[in-house]
Amino acid sequence: MSCDVLEVDFDARGAIASSGVVDETTIPCDDVVLAIGQENAFPWVERDIGIEFDNWNVPVVDPTTFESTRKGVFFGGDAAFGPKNIIWAVEHGHQAAISIHKYCQGANLSDRLPRGVNLTTAKMGIHEWSYSNDYDPAGRRIMPHVDLKKRFRKLNIEVELGFSAEDAATEVERCLNCDLQTVFSAGLCIECDACIDVCPVDCLTITPNGDQKTIEANLKTARLEPEQELYVSGPLKHTNRVMVKDENLCVHCGLCAERCPTGAWDMQKSTVVIPYAIDEAERDEQLCRETRKAG
């Protein structure tokens, strides 16, 4: 299979600014399966109606309102920001719907409800949680696949055979509930070191406070990502030391909260709040009611 070798230049935002063919290479292979992609194409959009296009011949779109340079015309998905997955396309549709609602109301498209994050404790009892907190260090199960020869004989065959019931149960218990966050209350800590002992990845350290180099030198485990900020608590009431947590190492297993005798560590579920068009409409309706009542 012959392929062109491209040379690519990137702009300050990390996007491809230009590319060109600089060479050709041949890859030896027995079989080639074509996966044909698609490109954006807007030949049907007149170039004199106020819609600007960038170097890649896609519309220039406001990343907040999703409005093009022509008022009242909106784009989203791959047509606006290049190749992404279907989840992003759906989210773009939600956000464009807010703008369309506001445009029809004659409102400011940028005046949008704020996004936020709500935290609620997952603790239901002394040793009871609203999620499975049985940390399992088992490795990832390997998905069985159809034999390669069978795949080439029948290209539309289902490649993954699926897990057995036992492997599926093991794989499910490996889930670390990424929506659960560790929350520490320095005033409740008695410095018993139970959380330090039970942590399977040694991401916690209790150490005298100091500058960054001093704290890093006292960590139980060396940092993998020096650019990742450390969590440093306020002074602990018994010794004025601080609790330090390397978020890059933490797997959110919840063992620190399970072991803590005072509840200084808690596992709290984070819910991302993203307003949609119906939320904007409900806010407008509420404001309308309040205006009528005041009048």
C-alpha positions as CSV (number, residue, x, y, z in Angstrom):
1,M,0.0,0.0,0.0
2,S,1.5,3.4,-1.1
3,C,1.0,6.3,1.3
4,D,1.9,10.0,1.1
5,V,4.1,11.3,3.9
6,L,2.8,14.6,5.2
7,E,4.6,17.5,6.9
8,V,2.3,19.4,9.2
9,D,2.6,22.8,10.8
10,F,0.6,23.8,13.9
11,D,-0.6,27.2,15.1
12,A,-0.4,28.6,18.6
13,R,-3.7,26.8,19.6
14,G,-2.3,23.4,18.5
15,A,-4.6,23.2,15.4
16,I,-3.2,22.2,12.0
17,A,-2.2,25.4,10.2
18,S,-0.9,23.9,7.0
19,S,0.2,20.5,5.6
20,G,1.9,19.2,2.5
21,V,3.2,16.0,0.9
22,V,6.9,15.6,1.3
23,D,7.5,12.0,0.4
24,E,5.9,8.7,-0.4
25,T,6.2,5.3,1.4
26,T,5.1,1.8,0.7
27,I,3.8,-0.5,3.5
28,P,3.9,-4.2,2.7
29,C,0.7,-6.0,3.7
30,D,-1.3,-9.1,2.8
31,D,-4.8,-7.5,3.0
32,V,-6.1,-4.0,3.2
33,V,-9.6,-3.1,4.6
34,L,-10.7,0.4,3.6
35,A,-12.3,2.7,6.1
36,I,-13.7,5.6,4.2
37,G,-14.1,8.9,6.0
38,Q,-16.0,12.0,5.1
39,E,-15.0,15.7,4.7
40,N,-16.9,18.9,5.3
41,A,-18.3,20.3,2.1
42,F,-20.3,23.5,1.8
43,P,-20.6,24.2,-1.9
44,W,-24.3,25.0,-1.4
45,V,-23.5,27.9,0.9
46,E,-23.1,31.1,-1.1
47,R,-20.0,33.1,-0.2
48,D,-21.6,36.5,-0.4
49,I,-24.3,36.2,2.3
50,G,-22.2,37.1,5.3
51,I,-20.9,33.6,6.4
52,E,-17.2,33.7,6.7
53,F,-15.1,30.5,6.1
54,D,-11.7,29.7,7.6
55,N,-8.6,28.1,6.0
56,W,-10.2,24.7,6.1
57,N,-13.3,26.0,4.3
58,V,-15.6,25.5,7.3
59,P,-17.7,28.3,8.8
60,V,-16.2,30.6,11.4
61,V,-18.3,29.9,14.5
62,D,-18.5,31.5,18.0
63,P,-17.4,28.7,20.4
64,T,-19.9,29.9,23.1
65,T,-23.0,30.7,21.1
66,F,-22.4,28.5,18.0
67,E,-23.5,31.4,15.8
68,S,-21.8,32.0,12.5
69,T,-20.7,35.5,11.3
70,R,-24.2,35.8,9.8
71,K,-26.8,36.6,12.5
72,G,-29.3,33.8,13.1
73,V,-27.3,31.1,11.4
74,F,-25.8,28.4,13.7
75,F,-23.4,25.5,13.2
76,G,-22.3,22.6,15.4
77,G,-20.6,19.2,15.2
78,D,-17.9,18.4,12.7
79,A,-19.2,21.2,10.5
80,A,-18.1,23.8,13.1
81,F,-15.0,22.6,14.9
82,G,-13.7,19.7,12.9
83,P,-13.8,15.9,13.6
84,K,-15.0,15.0,17.1
85,N,-17.3,12.3,18.3
86,I,-21.2,12.1,18.3
87,I,-21.3,13.1,22.0
88,W,-19.8,16.5,21.2
89,A,-22.2,16.9,18.3
90,V,-25.2,16.4,20.6
91,E,-23.8,18.8,23.1
92,H,-23.3,21.4,20.4
93,G,-26.9,20.9,19.4
94,H,-28.0,21.6,23.0
95,Q,-25.9,24.8,23.2
96,A,-27.0,26.0,19.8
97,A,-30.6,25.5,20.9
98,I,-30.1,27.9,23.8
99,S,-28.8,30.5,21.3
100,I,-31.7,29.9,18.9
101,H,-34.2,30.3,21.8
102,K,-32.5,33.6,22.8
103,Y,-32.2,34.8,19.2
104,C,-36.0,34.3,18.7
105,Q,-36.6,36.2,21.9
106,G,-34.3,39.1,20.9
107,A,-32.1,38.4,23.9
108,N,-28.3,38.5,24.3
109,L,-26.9,35.1,23.1
110,S,-24.0,35.3,25.5
111,D,-26.3,35.8,28.6
112,R,-26.5,32.1,29.6
113,L,-27.1,30.3,32.8
114,P,-23.7,29.4,34.5
115,R,-22.4,25.8,34.6
116,G,-21.5,24.3,37.9
117,V,-20.7,21.2,39.9
118,N,-22.7,19.9,42.9
119,L,-21.1,17.6,45.5
120,T,-23.2,15.3,47.7
121,T,-21.8,12.7,50.1
122,A,-22.0,9.1,49.1
123,K,-21.9,7.9,52.8
124,M,-25.1,6.1,53.9
125,G,-23.9,4.6,57.2
126,I,-20.7,3.8,59.2
127,H,-19.5,1.3,56.6
128,E,-22.2,1.7,53.9
129,W,-21.9,3.7,50.7
130,S,-24.1,4.5,47.7
131,Y,-21.5,2.8,45.4
132,S,-19.5,-0.3,45.4
133,N,-16.3,0.6,47.3
134,D,-14.7,-2.8,47.3
135,Y,-11.4,-1.9,45.7
136,D,-10.2,-4.7,43.4
137,P,-6.6,-4.5,42.2
138,A,-7.4,-7.2,39.5
139,G,-6.0,-6.4,36.1
140,R,-8.1,-5.6,33.1
141,R,-9.9,-8.5,31.6
142,I,-8.9,-9.3,28.0
143,M,-11.8,-9.2,25.6
144,P,-11.9,-12.5,23.5
145,H,-12.0,-11.9,19.7
146,V,-13.0,-13.8,16.6
147,D,-10.0,-15.5,14.9
148,L,-8.4,-13.2,12.3
149,K,-8.9,-15.6,9.4
150,K,-12.7,-15.8,10.1
151,R,-12.8,-12.0,10.2
152,F,-11.4,-11.7,6.6
153,R,-13.7,-14.4,5.3
154,K,-16.7,-12.4,6.7
155,L,-16.0,-8.7,7.1
156,N,-19.3,-7.9,8.7
157,I,-18.8,-10.4,11.6
158,E,-19.0,-9.2,15.2
159,V,-15.3,-9.2,16.2
160,E,-15.7,-9.0,20.0
161,L,-17.2,-12.2,21.5
162,G,-18.0,-10.7,24.9
163,F,-17.0,-11.5,28.5
164,S,-18.1,-14.6,30.4
165,A,-20.3,-13.9,33.4
166,E,-17.3,-14.3,35.8
167,D,-15.1,-11.9,33.8
168,A,-17.9,-9.4,33.4
169,A,-18.4,-9.4,37.2
170,T,-14.7,-8.9,37.8
171,E,-14.5,-6.1,35.2
172,V,-17.5,-4.3,36.7
173,E,-15.9,-4.3,40.2
174,R,-12.8,-2.7,38.7
175,C,-14.8,0.5,38.0
176,L,-13.5,3.2,40.3
177,N,-16.5,5.5,40.1
178,C,-14.8,8.5,38.5
179,D,-17.7,10.8,39.5
180,L,-16.8,10.4,43.2
181,Q,-14.3,12.9,44.6
182,T,-12.2,12.7,47.8
183,V,-13.1,15.6,50.1
184,F,-10.9,16.2,53.2
185,S,-11.9,18.2,56.3
186,A,-8.7,19.2,58.2
187,G,-10.6,20.0,61.4
188,L,-11.8,16.4,61.8
189,C,-8.4,14.7,61.3
190,I,-6.7,13.2,64.3
191,E,-3.5,12.2,62.4
192,C,-3.9,8.5,63.1
193,D,-2.3,7.7,59.7
194,A,-5.0,5.1,58.9
195,C,-5.6,6.7,55.5
196,I,-1.9,6.7,54.8
197,D,-1.6,3.0,55.6
198,V,-4.5,1.8,53.5
199,C,-3.9,3.9,50.4
200,P,-3.0,1.3,47.6
201,V,-1.1,3.9,45.5
202,D,0.6,5.9,48.3
203,C,-0.9,9.2,47.1
204,L,-1.4,10.6,50.6
205,T,1.3,12.1,52.9
206,I,1.1,14.0,56.2
207,T,4.1,16.3,56.4
208,P,5.3,19.6,57.9
209,N,4.2,22.5,55.8
210,G,6.7,24.4,53.7
211,D,7.5,25.5,50.2
212,Q,6.8,23.2,47.2
213,K,10.3,21.6,47.1
214,T,10.1,20.7,50.8
215,I,6.7,19.1,50.4
216,E,7.7,17.2,47.3
217,A,10.8,15.9,49.0
218,N,8.6,14.4,51.8
219,L,6.0,12.7,49.5
220,K,5.6,8.9,49.9
221,T,5.7,8.4,46.2
222,A,7.6,10.5,43.6
223,R,5.4,12.6,41.4
224,L,4.7,11.3,37.9
225,E,3.4,14.6,36.6
226,P,5.4,17.6,38.1
227,E,2.9,20.0,36.4
228,Q,-0.1,18.5,38.3
229,E,-0.9,20.6,41.3
230,L,-0.8,18.9,44.7
231,Y,-3.7,19.2,47.2
232,V,-2.4,20.7,50.4
233,S,-4.8,21.0,53.3
234,G,-4.9,23.6,56.0
235,P,-3.0,23.0,59.3
236,L,-4.0,19.9,61.2
237,K,-5.0,20.8,64.7
238,H,-2.7,18.5,66.7
239,T,0.7,19.2,65.0
240,N,0.1,21.9,62.4
241,R,1.3,19.5,59.8
242,V,-0.7,19.3,56.5
243,M,-2.3,16.5,54.5
244,V,-0.9,16.3,50.9
245,K,-2.6,14.4,48.1
246,D,-1.3,13.7,44.6
247,E,-4.4,13.8,42.5
248,N,-2.5,12.3,39.6
249,L,-1.9,9.1,41.6
250,C,-5.3,8.8,43.3
251,V,-7.6,6.1,41.9
252,H,-10.7,7.3,43.9
253,C,-11.1,3.9,45.5
254,G,-12.5,5.3,48.7
255,L,-10.5,3.2,51.1
256,C,-9.3,6.4,52.9
257,A,-12.9,7.4,53.6
258,E,-13.8,3.8,54.6
259,R,-10.9,3.6,57.1
260,C,-11.1,7.1,58.6
261,P,-12.5,6.9,62.1
262,T,-13.6,10.5,62.3
263,G,-15.0,11.1,58.8
264,A,-12.2,13.6,57.9
265,W,-12.1,11.9,54.5
266,D,-15.4,11.6,52.6
267,M,-16.4,10.4,49.1
268,Q,-18.7,12.9,47.4
269,K,-20.5,12.4,44.2
270,S,-19.9,15.2,41.7
271,T,-22.7,16.2,39.4
272,V,-21.9,18.5,36.5
273,V,-24.7,21.0,35.9
274,I,-24.9,22.0,32.3
275,P,-27.9,24.2,31.5
276,Y,-30.0,23.4,28.4
277,A,-32.6,25.3,26.4
278,I,-35.5,24.1,28.6
279,D,-33.6,25.6,31.7
280,E,-33.3,28.9,29.9
281,A,-37.0,28.8,29.0
282,E,-38.0,28.0,32.6
283,R,-35.8,30.9,33.9
284,D,-37.5,33.3,31.4
285,E,-40.9,32.0,32.5
286,Q,-40.0,32.6,36.2
287,L,-38.7,36.1,35.4
288,C,-42.0,36.8,33.6
289,R,-44.0,35.7,36.6
290,E,-42.0,37.8,39.0
291,T,-42.4,40.8,36.7
292,R,-46.2,40.4,36.5
293,K,-46.4,40.0,40.3
294,A,-44.3,43.1,40.9
295,G,-46.5,45.0,38.4
